[in-house]
Amino acid sequence: MTTDNLISSILASYKEYGGINLSNTQNFPNRQNVIDVLLEILSLIFPGFRTVEQLDDDNLRYVTGAKINKIIVALTGEIKKAALYLCRQRGLEQSACTQLAEKTTISLMEQIPEIRRKVSLDIQAALRGDPAASSMEEIILSYPGIEAVTVYRIAHELHVNGVPIIPRIMSEYIHGRTGIDIHPGAAIGESFFIDHGTGVVIGETTLIGNKVKLYQGVTLGALSIHQGQRNHKRHPTIEDNVTIYAGATILGGDTVIGHGSIIGGNTWVTKSVPPRSIITIN
């Protein structure tokens, strides 16, 4: 097959099967653009830790301002694509969707101090919960659980403001990097720590209280799902001060793990347990 014929064959597949995202049309968000802006937001949350730029007292304000402006332009553009796509799908007025993009981006920027407060508490929880951790700086630089939870807190803010698609792009990007899968729709309290982390799954309607600690391989999932259950609570509720050890599986929207409980490794839990329970595989 000649090169011209090969090009024609591939172009024909674009026409027949779809899946093409043209920049000169009202197109879908670009995955790499979303990832790039996410990395910029992370560098705003952890200044000086995630980029090669040199920060000092003299240039910190300038660098921060430039970064905020860059994020606003890039994120507004990608949210606008996602919102317009949703409007076309649902036959909605496009001007309202455009306003959503601008409003939501500014709202996220205004929430950065609050996100940083919550992330600081998550880091302190990691420092308390892991005797191998020597400093907060080590945790920021090297702990996948903190990276995944930080991205979750960013994506969750966009999710609760009605932004389609983009929160999932962010969560799946960090899932690929860390092996930790947190749906942006989950509601997670303060001082949350995932130790080691690989294989952790937290479903969309999960509710997690404060000072909860998970180990690797924990699944907070749903029981068998029917089409009509999509908008119902499908995933468990974990109350405050619960520890869930490696490989535990907790399923079901009606399942509540009472506060102060300990769920042992490799257990399978589909019914609620009262506060201060200790559940083991036996």
N, C-alpha and C positions, 0 to 999 in steps of 0.2 A: 504494500500500500504506500503510495506517495505521501509526502508531507501534506500537500493540499487536500488529498482525499481523507487523510487522518483528521485534519482540522475540520473539514466538513462533517465528518462522522460524529465528532465530539460536539460540534455546534448543533447538529440535529438532535443529539441526545438532550441538550439543554432545552430545546423546544418541546421535545416529547415528554420528558420526565420532570421538568421544572428544576427547582433548587438552585436557581441563579439569582444573584443579588447585585443588580446593576446600580452604580453610583449616580447615574443620570436619570433615575426614575425615583418615585416615592418608595424607596427601598426599605428593606429590613435592617435592623441594627447590625453593625459590623462587630463580630466577636472580638477581633483584635483591638479595635478602638475602645470597646468596653473594658477589656483587660488593661489597656494602657492607662485609661482614666482611673481605674481601680488602683493601680500601682501608684498613681499620683496622690490619690486620697490616702493610701497607706503611708506615703512619705510625709503627708501633712499630719497624720496621727502620730507617727514615729519620726519626727524630724531629725535628720542626720544619721539615722540608722539604716536607711534603705536605698540611699542614692549616693553617687560619687561627689555630689556638690559639697563644697566646704562652707560650713555655717559658723558664724561668730556673732558676737553681740552687735556688731556694726551692720551686718547685712541681713540679720534674721527677719526683720520686718519687711524689707524689700523682697526677699526670696519668698516669704510666706504670701505676700500680696500677689506676686507674679504667679505663684502656684494656684492660688484661689481663682484668679482670673482664667487661667488655662483650664482648670477643672470645670468651671462654669460653662465656658464655651463648648468644650468637648462633650460634657455630660448632657447639656441641654440638647445638643444636636442628636445624640444617640437616643435620648428619651423621646424626642420629637418623632423620630422614625418609628419607635415602638408604639407610641401613642397613635400616630396616624395609621399605622398598620391595623391596630385594634379598631379604630374608627371605621376604616374601610370594611373590616370583617363584620362589624355590627351595624353599619349604616348610620353612624352618628355624625354630628356636626364637627367638622375638622377644626374649626377655630377653637373649640373648647379643648380639644386634645393638644393643640399647640400651646395653649395657656398652661396646661398641666405640666408640660416639660419645663417651662421657665419657673413656675411656682415650686415644683418639686425639687429642682436643683438648688434653688436658694434655700429651701427648707432643710435640705441635707447639709448644706454648708453651715447653717445656723445651729445644727445639731452636733457639729464636730466637737465642741467642748464637752457636751454631755456624753458622746460616744467615748471620748478620751477618759472621762471619769469612770465609766463602766469598765473600759479596758484596763485601766489602772487597778481596779478592784479585782479583775480577773487575774492580772499578773501577781498581785499580792496573794491571791488564793493559791496560785501555782507555787509561789515561794514558800507558803506555809505547808502546802500539801505534798511537796516533793523534796525529801532530804538531799537529793542529788543536786538541787538548784542552788547555786552559790550567790546569785545576784539577780536583781530585776533586769539588768542589762543583758545577762546571759539568756534569760527567758525571752526577752524581746527578739533577740537575734537568732535563737535556735530552736524554740519550742513550737512544733507544728500545731499543737492544740490552741495556743494563743493566736497564731496566725489565722487559723480557721475560724475561731470565735470572733476575732476582729472583723474579718470579712463578713461573717454572718451579721454582725451588728450594723454594718454599712448596708448590706443587702436588705436586711429586715426593715430599715428605715424607708427605703424605696418601696418595698412591698406594701407596707401599711399605708403608704400614700398613693397606692393604686397604680404604680408603674408596672407595666407588663414586661415580661421576657428578660429584661436586663438584670433583675435580681437573681434569676436562675443562671444566667451566664456567669455572673460573679461567683455564685455558690458552686457551680460545677467546675469552674476554673480552679478554685482552691481545693475542691474535692480531688481533682486530678493531681494536685501538688502534694497533698497531705494524706490522702486516703480517708479523710473525715468528711462525711456527707451530712450537712445541716441544711434542711430546707429553710429558705428565708421567711416562710410563714410561721415557723415555730416561735413560741414566746418563751424567752429564756431570761431568768432573773439575774441578779448581781452575784459577783464572786463565784463565777462558774469556771470549773477547771476540768479539762480533758487531759489525762495523763497518758503519754505514749500516743494514743489516738487512732492508730491505723485500724480501719474497719468499723469505726463508729458511724451509726446511722441514726439520725434524728428526723422523724417525719414531720410533715407540714402542720399538723394540728396538735403537736406535742406542747404541753405546758410544763415548764420547769421553774421551780422556785429559786430561792436564794441559797448560796453556799452548797451547791450540789457538785459532786465529784464523780466523773466517769472514767473508767479505764478502757483500754483497747477492746475492740470487738463488741461493744455494747450496741444493741439494736433497740430503739424505741419506735416500734412500728405498728402497723395495722393488722387486724385479722383479715380474713377473706373479704374482698371489696366487691360490691355491686355498683352498677352505674349510678343509681340514685343516691349513693352515699357520698358522692364527691364533696358536697358542701356541708357534710356533717363531721363532727369530731371523731376521728378514726384512730388517733394515737394517744398514748397514756399521759397521765398527769403525774409529775414527780414533785412532791412537796419539798419544803426547805430541809436543808441539812441531811440529805440522803446521799449515801455512797453506793455506787453500783460497780461491782468488780468485773474483771475481764470475761467477755464471752456471754454475759447475761443477755437474755432476750425478754423484753417486756412489751406486750401487745394489747391493743384494743383501746377504743376511745373511752370506755367506762372504767378502765383500770386505773386506780389511784394508789400510788405508793405513799403511805403516810409519812409525815415528817419524822426525821431522825432515824429512819430505817436503814438497814444494811442489806443489800441484795448480793448474795454470793456469786462467785464465778460460775459460768456455764449453766445457770438456772434458766428456767422457762416459766414466765409468769404471765398469766392471762386473767387473773382475778385480783381485786384490790386487796391490799394488806393494811392493817391498822398502823398508827404511828408507833415508832420505836420497835418495829419488827426486825427480826434477823431471819432471812430466808436463805436456806442452803440447798444444794442439789439433792439432799436426802429428803 
